[in-house]
Amino acid sequence: MGYVVRVRFASFFAGAALTSAIGLYVLRDDYKTAHQSISLQMDGLYESLDGRISKLEKLKEVEVAKQGEATE
C-alpha cells in the first residue's frame, strides 16, 4: 500500500511541476506580446510628438527671422 501511495504522490507532483512549467511559458509569451504591443504604441506616440515639436521649432525660427527683418 505504501508503494502505491508514493507512486501516486510522485505522479501528482510531476504533473503539477509540468503544468506549472507550461503555465509559466504561456505567461511569458503573453507578457512578451503585451510588452511588444505597448512598445509599438509608445514608438508611434513618440514619433508623433517629435514631429509636432519639430514643426513648432521651425515655426519659432520663422517668427524669429521675421522679427529680425522687421527690426532692421
Rosetta blueprint (number, residue, H / E / L):
1 M L
2 G H
3 Y H
4 V H
5 V H
6 R H
7 V H
8 R H
9 F H
10 A H
11 S H
12 F H
13 F H
14 A H
15 G H
16 A H
17 A H
18 L H
19 T H
20 S H
21 A H
22 I H
23 G H
24 L H
25 Y H
26 V H
27 L H
28 R H
29 D H
30 D H
31 Y H
32 K H
33 T H
34 A H
35 H H
36 Q H
37 S H
38 I H
39 S H
40 L H
41 Q H
42 M H
43 D H
44 G H
45 L H
46 Y H
47 E H
48 S H
49 L H
50 D H
51 G H
52 R H
53 I H
54 S H
55 K H
56 L H
57 E H
58 K H
59 L H
60 K H
61 E H
62 V H
63 E H
64 V H
65 A H
66 K H
67 Q H
68 G H
69 E H
70 A H
71 T H
72 E L
